[in-house]
Amino acid sequence: MASYISHYLPSFKTPLNFEGTSQDVETLNSGEPGHVQYIAIIETNNDAQGTKEESDSKLNKRLITFAHSDTKVEISSNVKIRLAGLLQGVYAFSSEFVTSHNGAKNIRKPMVISSKGESFVVVQIEESFTLVCSIASDDKIVIKQLQYILKQQHRFFVLFHKSLGTIKKETGVDSLRNLLTQWWSNFVFKYNEKSSTSEIKWPNSLNYTGFNSFISVGYKKSSTSLPNKVKDEFRKLILEEELLPHGLVISSLTPTIAKKMGLIHAQPMTDKLEPQSLVDLHNWMEFDCAMHASDKERTCPGESEIRTGEDATSFLNPVTLTNNLVVSPWNKMSDLIRGGSATDTTSVYEDSSQHDPNTSESWLSRTVFGNSRESNVSAGHSRESIDAQESVNSREHQFDHFLYGIQRDHSISRKLVYLPTKDSCLSTREEEPSNELEYQLVTYCHDDIFITLIYDSSETSHLDDAGFYRHLTCTIFEPLHEEITQFQTSTLGTSTNSVTTLNLTNIDSNFLYSVSDFKRMNYASSIPLILDQTHEKFPTIVNIHDQLIKICENFDFTAHEFYHKFTLGSKHDWMSYIIKYDNKLIIVIKNNNKTTSGGGGGGVVVPPEERNMVNQITGLVSDYASLGFLENLGDDVKYWLGQVINTE
């Protein structure tokens, strides 16, 4: 259907070219290749889907938002109206042909209309609202990525402003128009700013996960984990609190180490919130973290520390890519995010003279809570005064770790979100819509671990009280952070019985991977993120993502395994291996350069006395993947695959 309509796309401008508007039409469709030209949001309720003609005034009312890439140019209202009418007609005409794949009620799947050098992407973002995006590209990968980004940005808008239908009902169409225009105008600017300037056109750091957004579903899972026993213990502890939070989200926000970046644990604490709402909240925090890393990487103090004397292609080793290459240039994410969070701040105390902002230290330079003080104290101080001062400083340093909540100066950094809330009296009536209520986040961050509790925003007697945050720090946040840290530390260097050569934690250090779990709707990946285009290693990272996209486009998903080689540079051949096992799609890529020694493409060599144990562990994989490609990848990959496949 879309291809049929695409044949007539070059004629779409003709109905817009009436007297006095030709210059406006040229401006409307002007833009650099690959850039978004404009975004329009049209109200397409049932009354608007007929074939009868509508007056210009009615069409103008249906055009809720129009955001053009050139904010200095005013597009004629006549052009906007005819554009709305034209696209509304096309959308209504195609309504009988374009249906949803996921069975969602009254929601159609996206429609793409393309011709040479330009495309229209039509996405029904809500039942009565349709978004139309014009982009100066007909590249299929660019268009597919754009659909993902548009849907993601709409979910973030709803998270902070409520759904479009709710806003219109509660505050009116003018308020809705102002919010949408501001949001999508900013998006158009950011998208075009972050568009690729290289030969490969699709990369855009708004889609920092790159390849994974094309093949994976759901949220990104962190390699940092937490035992179920600990989860249950802290759930019980939280439920004993005087002020009960409605949800808990634990995230690892570490774009410098791709495999750690992601969701550790999310759980509703009451029956008011759905798990998906917590996932959406994590996804926004992850996105915000990645954008701060992308924006601030260029001026990071660590930039000058990058090695300059090494071989120009040595960074192609996955160890360098996932560690030194990406880690060196960036600071801790907790500091980056704190420096740019747009939140409302209010003071807990009216008398703030004791908190002189001119004497405040940078966050990273402050003494971390729990650290010992300097020992060379003047003999004139009494032991009591020292203890008292330590107690005061200790309590103050507790506030150093709050991203959202109380700050060091006793002000409150507020982050408000709107989440669909199940009404207890309507819980058995599935046809009733959920209410979107306002919640306030309390987020504690330490060592790139972010722990968020979600409270009713009306609970100001607690949320504005410094004692409340001290209590949470001592009883919930610090013990939980310590459990996460200790569990990760306890796994370092461990191995299975006699297998001492293969380190379980670092077993994946010589290859990159992506594991999509279509049953649990999540994925794990160690493939470096697409962030700063000015970084010297950016072309290599993009090439890896690009190769994986092309490989998966040609992958027969009815097959169990697939093996492919590709080259990056003159010295480096990469091996890619795809295996489909039950509900998981597992992708491994490994660098096989001429300077690598050892069997299996540079993998870990297992001593003969331990060969039998490794064969037992990887037997399940070898039996299932019978074509023999697995032998090319080495024992470390086979052992790792055994772990992934047996994970429930």
ABEGO torsion letter per residue (X at the ends): XAAAAAAAAAAAAAAABBBGAAAAAAAAABEBBGBBABBBBBBBBAAAABABBBBAAAAAAABABBBBABAABBBBAAAAAAAAAAAAAAAAAAAAABBBAAGBBGBBBBBBBBBBGBBBBBBBABAABBBBBBBBBABAAAAAAAAAAAAAAAAAAAAAAEBAAAAAAAAEAAAAAAAAAAAAAAAAAAAAAABBABABAABBAABAAEAAAAABBEBBBBABBBBAAAAAAAAAAAAABABBBABBBBBBBBAABAAABEBABBBBABAABBAAAAAAAAAAAAAAAAAAAAAAAAABAAAAABBAABBAAAAABAAAAABAAAAAABBBAAAAAAAABBBBBBBABABAAABBAAABBBAAABBBBGBBBBABBBAABBAAAAAAAAAAAAAAAAAAABABEBBAAGBBBBBBBBBBBBBAAAAABAABBBBBBBBBBBBBBBGGBBBBBBBBAABAAAAABAAAAAAAAAAAAAAAAAAAAAAAAAABGBBBEABAABBAAAAAAABBBBBBBAAAGBBBBABBBBBBAABAAAAAAAAAAAAAAAAAAABBAABABBBBBBBBEAABBBBBBBBBBEABBBBBBBBBBAABBEBGGGBBBBBAAAAAAAAAAAAAAAAABAAGAAAAAEAAAAAAAAAAAABX
